[in-house]
């Protein structure tokens, strides 16, 4: 049996694809793995923030098209890039065990957020990160930082920024956490993005044999957490221009969710949290309900206005980002 895996060509995407391929071979050594490398619109447009050119879905659509036209049997995505809805006939057949979803601050000397000087340039293209870190340090200047992980770190080394904020999961998957002075940002400072640290393996819905092959890679707790976070996102109808976050996980037998929505200029940040014991017989509907309920609480506090303002902004980066 041969499985073709559609993937972007970035070093992180290739590392994630290799990780998936190795785990398929571990339980099905007879399977031949072939990688189908694609360059997406999100990879081509590097001179503009994603929020200005269509959002993170630009990383998914062309990879997804390779499934639809038969060039590949599966596609590997970073779950934080997967939009609310997949194309018709497609399904997230498998969500493997999650890597650490937290954000990481990288500085030349390993200093933490509070050791940065006033007006220090912090590189991140994520409005979610900028809004939350502005709440902690309103004297920092944020700068859009695009490109793959290596490019962002090079810009830090060259002094374009004084610090960079990246996903810890990406640094770990590339082995860069061993070579860099990293400060992991606690959830209290920066709630992670919906799906951050998790991979989603997409297939055609009718590909029963492929879905069966992927079944051993499924991680139940990660699936439940991601379904909760995506329900939060779906209820808010957030986009790449909306500073929002949701982080669900099991803690001491209970299921906890922390979530936020912010104004693009950092003037307002709404935060909510909840924890409960999920129904062990059917936990996913309960997890989705928790995510939706968290969104409803923030909607009652004015989140709809924040989302609408972000969607309607001519330049969502104008408020917090240095010119």
C-alpha positions in Angstrom: 0.0 0.0 0.0 1.3 3.5 -0.9 0.3 6.6 0.9 1.0 10.0 -0.6 1.2 12.8 2.0 0.5 16.4 0.8 2.5 19.0 2.7 3.9 22.5 2.5 7.6 22.7 1.8 8.6 24.7 4.9 11.1 23.0 7.2 8.5 22.8 10.0 5.8 21.3 7.7 8.3 18.7 6.4 9.4 17.8 9.9 5.7 17.3 10.9 5.1 15.2 7.8 8.1 13.0 8.5 6.8 12.6 12.1 3.5 11.4 10.8 5.1 9.1 8.2 7.4 7.5 10.8 4.4 6.7 13.0 2.4 5.2 10.2 5.4 3.0 9.4 5.8 2.0 13.0 2.5 0.2 13.1 2.2 -0.6 9.3 5.8 -1.2 8.0 4.5 -2.5 4.7 3.2 0.9 3.8 5.2 3.0 1.3 5.2 6.8 2.1 5.7 9.4 -0.5 5.7 13.1 0.2 3.9 15.5 -2.2 5.5 19.0 -1.6 3.4 22.0 -2.3 4.0 25.8 -2.2 0.9 27.5 -0.9 -0.2 31.1 -1.3 0.6 31.7 2.3 4.2 30.6 1.6 4.5 32.8 -1.5 3.2 36.1 0.1 5.9 37.0 2.6 5.8 40.8 2.5 2.4 41.2 4.1 0.8 39.9 7.3 -1.6 36.9 6.8 -4.5 38.9 8.2 -4.2 41.3 5.2 -4.1 38.6 2.4 -6.7 36.0 3.4 -5.6 34.5 6.8 -4.1 31.2 7.8 -6.4 29.3 5.5 -4.0 30.2 2.7 -1.7 27.5 4.1 -4.5 24.8 3.8 -6.5 25.3 0.6 -3.9 24.2 -1.9 -2.8 21.3 0.2 -6.4 20.3 0.6 -6.8 20.5 -3.2 -4.2 17.8 -3.6 -6.5 15.5 -1.8 -9.5 16.5 -3.8 -7.8 15.9 -7.2 -6.2 12.6 -6.2 -2.6 13.7 -6.0 -2.4 12.6 -2.3 -4.3 10.4 0.1 -3.6 12.4 3.3 -2.6 16.0 4.2 -0.8 17.1 7.3 -1.8 20.5 8.7 -1.0 22.5 11.8 -4.4 22.6 13.5 -4.0 26.3 14.3 -4.1 27.0 10.5 -7.2 24.9 9.8 -10.3 27.1 9.1 -13.7 26.5 10.7 -14.9 24.4 7.7 -13.1 21.9 5.4 -13.9 21.4 1.8 -16.9 19.2 0.9 -16.0 15.5 1.2 -13.0 16.1 3.4 -12.6 15.1 7.1 -10.0 15.4 9.9 -9.6 11.7 10.2 -6.9 11.9 12.9 -5.5 14.3 15.5 -2.3 12.8 17.0 -1.0 13.6 20.5 -0.3 17.3 20.9 3.1 18.9 21.4 3.3 21.7 24.1 0.9 24.4 22.8 2.3 27.3 24.7 4.0 30.4 23.2 7.7 31.0 23.6 9.7 34.2 23.9 13.1 34.1 22.3 15.7 36.7 23.1 19.4 36.9 22.5 20.2 36.7 26.2 17.4 34.5 27.4 15.7 37.3 29.3 12.0 37.1 30.1 9.2 39.5 29.1 9.8 41.8 32.0 13.6 42.1 31.3 13.0 43.8 27.9 13.7 47.5 27.8 10.9 50.0 27.2 10.1 50.4 23.5 11.8 47.1 22.7 10.7 45.7 19.3 8.9 42.3 19.7 8.5 40.3 16.5 5.2 38.6 16.0 2.6 38.6 13.3 0.0 37.3 15.7 -2.5 39.9 16.9 -3.5 37.4 19.6 0.1 37.4 21.0 0.5 41.1 20.6 -2.7 42.0 22.4 -2.0 39.7 25.4 1.6 40.8 25.8 0.6 44.4 25.5 -1.7 43.8 28.5 1.5 42.7 30.4 3.8 45.3 29.0 2.1 48.3 27.3 5.5 49.9 26.7 6.6 47.4 24.0 6.6 48.0 20.2 5.4 45.1 18.1 6.7 44.4 14.7 5.2 42.0 12.0 7.5 39.0 11.6 6.7 36.7 8.6 8.6 33.8 7.1 9.5 30.3 8.4 10.8 29.7 11.9 14.5 30.0 10.7 13.8 33.3 9.0 12.2 34.7 12.1 15.1 33.7 14.2 17.6 35.1 11.7 15.8 38.5 11.9 16.2 38.3 15.7 19.9 37.5 15.4 20.4 40.4 13.0 18.8 42.8 15.4 15.6 43.6 13.4 13.7 42.8 16.6 14.8 42.5 20.2 12.6 39.5 20.9 10.5 37.1 18.9 7.4 35.1 20.0 6.9 31.7 18.4 5.0 28.5 19.1 7.0 26.3 21.4 5.8 23.3 19.5 7.4 24.4 16.3 10.8 25.1 18.0 10.7 21.6 19.5 9.7 19.8 16.3 12.7 21.5 14.6 15.0 20.8 17.5 15.7 24.5 18.0 14.6 24.6 21.6 18.0 23.0 22.5 20.0 25.7 20.8 18.1 28.8 21.8 17.5 30.7 25.1 13.8 30.3 25.4 11.3 31.5 28.0 8.0 29.6 27.8 5.1 32.0 28.3 2.6 30.8 30.9 -1.1 30.6 29.9 -1.8 33.5 32.3 0.4 35.7 30.1 -0.4 34.3 26.6 -3.3 31.9 26.0 -2.4 29.8 23.0 -4.1 29.9 19.7 -7.0 27.5 18.9 -5.4 24.2 17.9 -1.8 25.3 18.6 0.7 22.5 19.0 -1.7 19.9 17.5 -1.5 18.3 14.0 -4.6 17.5 11.9 -4.5 14.7 9.3 -7.0 15.3 6.6 -8.4 12.6 4.3 -11.2 12.2 1.9 -14.3 11.2 3.9 -14.9 8.1 1.8 -11.3 6.8 2.1 -12.2 4.1 4.7 -8.9 2.2 4.2 -6.8 5.3 4.7 -8.8 6.3 7.8 -8.3 2.9 9.3 -4.6 3.1 8.7 -4.5 6.4 10.7 -6.7 5.2 13.6 -3.7 4.1 15.8 -2.3 7.7 15.6 -5.5 9.3 17.1 -5.0 10.8 20.5 -8.3 11.0 22.4 -7.5 13.7 24.9 -6.0 15.9 22.1 -9.1 15.4 19.9 -11.4 16.4 22.8 -9.3 19.6 23.6 -9.1 20.7 20.0 -12.9 20.1 19.4 -13.5 22.3 22.5 -11.3 25.1 21.2 -12.7 25.0 17.7 -16.2 25.2 19.0 -15.2 28.4 20.8 -13.8 29.8 17.5 -16.8 28.7 15.5 -19.3 30.3 17.8 -17.4 33.6 17.6 -16.9 33.4 13.9 -13.4 34.7 14.5 -10.9 35.3 11.7 -7.1 35.8 11.3 -7.7 39.5 12.1 -9.4 38.7 15.4 -7.2 38.5 18.5 -8.7 35.4 20.1 -7.4 32.4 21.9 -8.6 29.1 23.5 -6.6 26.5 25.4 -8.3 23.3 26.6 -6.6 20.5 28.5 -7.1 17.8 31.1 -5.8 18.8 34.6 -6.0 16.3 37.5 -8.9 14.5 35.9 -10.9 17.7 35.1 -11.2 19.4 31.8 -10.1 23.1 31.8 -10.6 25.8 29.2 -9.1 29.3 29.2 -10.1 31.6 26.4 -9.9 35.3 25.4 -11.0 37.9 22.8 -9.3 41.2 22.5 -9.6 44.5 20.7 -7.0 44.9 17.9 -5.5 48.0 19.6 -5.1 46.2 22.9 -7.6 48.6 24.6 -9.8 45.7 25.9 -9.2 42.0 26.6 -12.0 39.7 27.6 -11.0 36.5 29.4 -13.0 33.5 30.6 -12.2 30.1 32.0 -14.1 27.0 33.1 -13.4 23.5 34.2 -15.6 20.4 34.7 -15.6 16.7 34.6 -16.7 15.6 31.1 -19.1 12.7 30.4 -16.7 9.8 29.9 -19.2 8.0 27.6 -19.4 10.9 25.1 -16.9 13.6 26.0 -16.7 15.4 22.6 -20.2 16.9 22.6 -19.6 18.1 26.2 -16.3 19.6 25.2 -17.8 21.4 22.3 -20.6 22.7 24.5 -18.0 24.1 26.9 -16.2 25.9 24.1 -19.5 27.3 22.8 -20.5 28.4 26.3 -17.2 30.2 26.9 -17.8 32.1 23.6 -21.4 33.0 24.8 -20.0 34.4 28.0 -17.6 36.6 26.1 -20.3 37.6 23.6 -22.4 38.8 26.6 -19.5 41.0 27.6 -19.2 42.6 24.1 -17.0 40.2 22.1 -19.2 40.6 19.0 -18.2 44.2 18.8 -14.5 43.3 19.1 -14.8 40.7 16.3 -16.7 43.0 14.0 -14.3 45.8 14.6 -11.3 43.5 13.8 -13.0 42.3 10.6 -13.8 45.8 9.5 -10.4 47.4 10.2 -8.6 48.7 7.1 -5.3 47.9 8.9 -5.7 45.6 12.0 -2.0 46.2 12.8 -2.3 50.0 13.0 -3.0 50.2 16.7 -0.3 48.1 18.4 2.4 47.8 15.8 5.4 50.0 15.2 5.5 51.8 11.9 
